[in-house]
């Protein structure tokens, strides 16, 4: 089945979920990736993609932290009044929070986990921010894949995603386990 020719209408709830072969073509993952994601691991290709897409954000964040630290260090001698000292302490506290947030993001990129969610898969977002909603979780997908999706996929699915909330792989939930 060619993924470019998927219907764009809403499937009825009693239709069977799409098979893994169609899902892998539609979302661009290999069967080995699905097996690795089931076990809670990323494949080497998925890990490389995560690092490639996150590296720019991490470098920009680190540069902003260093520049902020340099700015705070340069204005510290000028904080001679109590109000200026309070503002300096608040700026340092904000820098600590941003630094902790950056460290958490870096840790998640360097030691990524695979999360899963089950439920109906609905197309969400818009062309500038393409996404899928599965249960309560919104996941990022590429525009190229998003534009080929119908408004809702038939049946229930288990979706595996990484730390950047990008879809890694997807499989139908067996009917006896469907909620």
N, C-alpha and C positions, 0 to 999 in steps of 0.2 A: 504494500500500500504506500503510495507516495504521500508524504506528509504535506506537500504543497496543495493537495487536493482534498484535505480534510474538510468536512462540512463546517460551516460557521454557525449553524443553528444550535439551539440548546437541545441536548439529548434528554430523553425522558429518564426518570429516576430508575425505572425497571430494566433499562438496557444493561447489557453486560459491560464491565470495564474493558478498556482497550488492552490488548495483549502486550507483554513486555517488549516484543520485537518492534511494534508500532511506537510504543512510548520511547524506546531508545533512539529510534530514527527521528521522532518528533522533538525530543529534548537533547539529543546529541550526546548520549553516554554509551559506554560499552557494557556488555553483560558482566565483564570482570569488575567494572566500577560498582555495579549494583551489588555484587557479591561482597566486595570490600566494604561498601557502605553499610550493608547488613551487619557485618562484623564490627562496625564502629570505627573503621579506618578509611583513610583517603588513599587513592592510588597515587603513584608518582606524578602522573599527568595532572590530577586534581590539585595536588599539593603545589606543583609548579604554577598552575593557573592562579591559585590563591595568592601565592607569593608575588607573582607578576602583577596582579591587579591591586594588591595592597601595598606594594613597595613605595609607590609614589605618595600615598597618604601618610605612611609611616615616616618617610623622609621629610615631608613638609611639616608634619607634626613635631618632629625632632628639631628642625630648624626654627620653628616658631617658639619652642620651649627655650632653646639656646638664646635666641634674640630677646625673648622676654626676660630671661635671667640676666642678660647683659644690660638691658634697660633698667631693671630694678637695681642692679649693682651700681649703675652710673648715677641714679637719682637718690640713692641712700644717703650720701653726704648732705644732700639738699633738704632732707626731712628734718627741719629744726623745730617746727611747731608740733604740738600734740595732734592737731588735725592731720598734718602731713604724715606723721608717724603712724597714725591709725590707718590712713589710706595705704601706706606702704605695707603694713601688716596684712591688710585685706588683699592687696595685690600678691603678696607672697603666698597667702592661703589659696588664692585662686590658681596660682602657678603650681602649687602642690597638688591640687585637685586635677588640673589638666595633665600634670606629669604622671599621676597615678592612672588616669584614664589612658594615656598613651602607653604606659607599661602593660596595662591589661590588654590593650589592642595588639601590641607587639607579641605578647605571650600567646594570644589566641591565633595569631598568624604563624608563629614558629612552632607551636604545639597545638594544632587544630583538633577539634573534636567534631564528630558527626552526630547531629541530632536528627530525630525523626518525628513526624507528625502524621496522623491519619485522619482522613475525612474526605469530603467532596472537594474537588479541585475546581475553583472558579477563576476566570480571568479577571484581573484587577488592574488598577493603575491606568495609565494613558501612554501614548507613544513616546513621550519624553521620560516616563518613569514606568516601564513595563514591569508587571508583577503578577503573581498568582496568589490567591488566598486559599489556604488549606486549614480548615478549622479556624482557629484564632490567629494563625501565623501568616504573615505576608512575606512572600519570597520574591527575590529579584530574578528575572530571566532576561535574556537578550531580546531586543526588539524583533530580530529576525525570527525567533521562535515564538514570541508573543503574538505577532500578527497572524500566524498560522493557526492559532488556537481558537476553538469555539468558545462561547461564553461559559460553558461548563462541560467538563468531561463526564461521561456516563459512569456511574458506579462510585465505589469508594477506593481510595488509593492511600498507600503509605509513601510519604515523600521524605527523602533524606536531604539534609542541607548542612552547610558549613557555617563557620563563624561570621561570615559576612552576609548571612541569610540568602545565599545564592543556592539555587537548586542544584544538587549533585546528581541524584537519580530518583526514579519513581517506579513503583510497582503496584499492581492491583492488590487490594486486600482480598483474600479468599472469602467467598460468600459466607461461610460458616463463622468467620471471625468479624464480619462487618458489623458495626454498631447499629 
